[in-house]
Amino acid sequence: MSAEALPGAGRTPRDIRHGLFQALGLPGEPPARPIKFDTLLKEALGEEFRVLVCDEAQWMKKTGFEF
């Protein structure tokens, strides 16, 4: 699978969560609470081997990397 989940610069952790949710094709609505959202993403990302590439990283906010 290849997807551009986070086009543009200055993305926040919320933007990253929603971008990954869409790129992974997860069903339903994204969880409203960050902790539940993070748990869902970790479980989905752990189901198979994946490579995440961060292009234009110099434009990302520090909080994006902390996420």
Secondary structure, 3 states (H helix, E strand, C coil): CCCCCCCCCCCCHHHHHHHHHHHCCCCCCCCCCHHHHHHHHHHHHCCCCCCCCCCCHHHCCHHHHHC
